[in-house]
Amino acid sequence: MFRNILKKGRRLAGLGSLVAALTVAAPVMSQDKEPVVFGGSIPLSGVFAFAGIHIHAGLTDYTNWINSQGGINGHPVEYVMEDTAYEVDRSVAAFKKISGSSSPATYYGDSTGFMKAIASELNSQGNTLMSGASFATALTDNEQYPYQFIPGPNYSQMFGIILEYIATQGEGGDMPTVAFVYSDTEFGKDPIENGKAARASWASRLSRKL
C-alpha cells in the first residue's frame, strides 16, 4: 500500500496534495487494518510556536475528520507528533523516534534545517514522504531530496515574483527603488543572492527598453 502511495506522491507537491492522493477512496474503516501514520515534528513551543499550535490543530482536525469518513481504504489514520521547539536536533530526534516505532507514510517537517539534516536518512529509508513548513530553494532538487516536496513556489521564486511585479511599476522612465530587508535565518537569507541577480537582470532589461 505504502509503495503505491509513494508512486502517486512523487507526482504531487506538498502535504495537501499528498493527503488528497491518500484519500481518494474512503470505505468503512476496519479495526483489523493497520493504521496509516502521519508523523510530525511540530514546534508547539519555542520561537515558532505561534504557527506550530495551528499546524497541530489542523493536522489533528484532519485526522479526526478522515477517520470519521472511514479512514484511507478502510485503514484508520493515526497522527503521531513530538514537540520540537523549532530546534533541529529535537526535530531529528523526533523523526527517529516516530519512524522507529510507527513507520509513518508521511511526515511534517518544521524547518529547512531539519529537512536538510534528515535527508540522508529519509532517502535511505525510502518509505516516507515529507513536506512541511520549508519552501527552501535547495529542497526543490529532486535528485538530492527525492522524498521531500514543496507545496508551492520556493523562496527564490516568491522573491522573483514580487520583483518582477515591482519592475513594472516605474513611472516616467524611472526604475523603482528596492531594498532587501530579511531575517538572519536560513529562510530569510535563502532568496537574497537570486534576488540580487534577478534585480540586476530586470534593471538591465528595462533600461534597454526605455
Number of C-alpha atoms within 10 A of each C-alpha: 8 15 12 9 18 21 10 14 24 16 10 18 15 20 21 13 16 23 18 12 16 21 16 10 14 18 14 16 20 15 10 9 11 12 21 23 22 24 26 28 30 28 28 20 16 13 12 17 17 12 15 23 15 14 20 19 11 12 18 14 12 15 18 16 13 17 19 13 16 19 25 23 18 21 21 25 21 19 19 18 20 18 20 24 20 23 19 21 14 17 27 19 15 21 25 14 14 20 20 10 9 15 19 24 21 26 25 24 27 26 25 20 20 20 25 19 15 18 18 12 12 21 16 8 12 12 18 22 25 27 25 23 18 23 23 24 18 15 22 16 12 12 8 14 19 17 22 30 26 20 18 11 15 20 22 21 17 14 18 20 14 11 18 13 9 16 17 12 12 12 8 7 11 11 16 13 8 10 5 7 9 12 8 9 10 13 20 13 14 20 20 17 11 16 21 14 12 18 18 12 12 17 14 11 12 16 12 8 7 8
